[in-house]
Amino acid sequence: MKETIKNMAAYEAELPVAEVKATYGVSHVARLSANESPYGPSPKVGPAIRDVSDDVLGFYPDGQATALRQAVAKLEQVNPDSLVFGAGADELIELLTRVILTPNDNVIVPNPTFGEYAMHAQIEQATTKSIPVNQDTGHIDFDAMFDAVDEHTTMVWLANPNNPTGVFETRSDILSFLQKLPQSVVLVVDEAYYDFVDQIDATVIRDVKDYPNLVVLRTLSKAYGLANLRIGYGVMQEPLYQVMQAVRLPYNLNTYQITGAVAALSDQLYLQSVVAKVKSEREKFEQFLTKHQFKYYQSQTNFLWIKVGDAKRVGEALLSEGYQINDRLNAEWIRIALGTVSDNEGMQRILLRK
Ligand SMILES: Cc1ncc(COP(=O)(O)O)c(C=O)c1O
């Protein structure tokens, strides 16, 4: 077995709702620990999946996910032959790491950020350099990230907006950073929460065609409300595109995933309505945090990163009343996905008791 992963712990998944209900005797559980959508997907998705003929069951799915490829290419105005699909952005994170890293390499990530980047680097026996974000604002320290690049650096990860901070970096700041990076270093911009950003010119997805060392990731798990369907994609140029297509499993998305994802993408009005609700709740929650002098970072996502003192104690207080949030990432900070109006009000009442 690889020495680097001998003591690796398994991913701590969310407690099932039934277990929370039974343990705490609550009738309503708000699952707000994994940045999912309380609104679910477009109502077009379920019927589209149910309409798939049983005739397809005995045959492998379309290995190129052609219908989804065309839908994404049209929506995002990118080359269809720059799209690699996966079972969630998670699979793309795993694949990119597998394709790029060798044991002597290092990757650079902000701290804090999404844990999968470092986890997969560890599996590939590479090292991770974690560069603290600005403590006051949560912004990425691009200068420090650049200073950390050495001759063994092959990847830089940037979740934008970042998880768990929720903080967004502008396209111009990202491109300035990218222009300084050696071409041998791949910058992956993970735009899982892109849909929730206020700014219009927020994505670098259409810059991929100009930079062979830029990769952009997206997912339908967040704003599209489809975490269970497992749909993610990456946009990248040659030569990476060809290699990723060769290394991924041939039928990594099935027909139900492809059909459901196409239906979700076709309903942009629904997406906009979800995003509007999230933004409105985000604004109200931030006003509450400001009024009651909590430290938090300005979020451009569907979640908030809040300093509460004793994260475990506050997490337990919330859970005991049916609010499942993430208190496992930091001893003093919790991450709360924005819920419905009443869930957000309920959580605020408990936070005030801190
Ligand atoms: C920054 C970031 N990237 C990727 C993912 C994984 O998303 P998916 O459900 O598409 O695998 C998440 C999920 O929380 C995330 O926060």
PDBQT file of the ligand as one rigid body, heavy atoms in Angstrom, charges set to zero:
ROOT
HETATM    1  C1  LIG A 401     -15.570  23.872  -4.256  1.00  0.00    +0.000 C 
HETATM    2  C2  LIG A 401     -16.247  22.589  -4.539  1.00  0.00    +0.000 A 
HETATM    3  N1  LIG A 401     -15.890  21.882  -5.613  1.00  0.00    +0.000 NA
HETATM    4  C3  LIG A 401     -16.462  20.715  -5.913  1.00  0.00    +0.000 A 
HETATM    5  C4  LIG A 401     -17.447  20.179  -5.118  1.00  0.00    +0.000 A 
HETATM    6  C5  LIG A 401     -18.007  18.837  -5.461  1.00  0.00    +0.000 C 
HETATM    7  O1  LIG A 401     -19.167  18.945  -6.156  1.00  0.00    +0.000 OA
HETATM    8  P1  LIG A 401     -19.856  17.710  -6.857  1.00  0.00    +0.000 P 
HETATM    9  O2  LIG A 401     -21.099  17.449  -6.100  1.00  0.00    +0.000 OA
HETATM   10  O3  LIG A 401     -20.113  18.181  -8.250  1.00  0.00    +0.000 OA
HETATM   11  O4  LIG A 401     -18.923  16.555  -6.827  1.00  0.00    +0.000 OA
HETATM   12  C6  LIG A 401     -17.874  20.873  -3.993  1.00  0.00    +0.000 A 
HETATM   13  C7  LIG A 401     -18.930  20.303  -3.134  1.00  0.00    +0.000 C 
HETATM   14  O5  LIG A 401     -19.196  20.725  -2.053  1.00  0.00    +0.000 OA
HETATM   15  C8  LIG A 401     -17.257  22.106  -3.694  1.00  0.00    +0.000 A 
HETATM   16  O6  LIG A 401     -17.589  22.794  -2.613  1.00  0.00    +0.000 OA
ENDROOT
TORSDOF 0
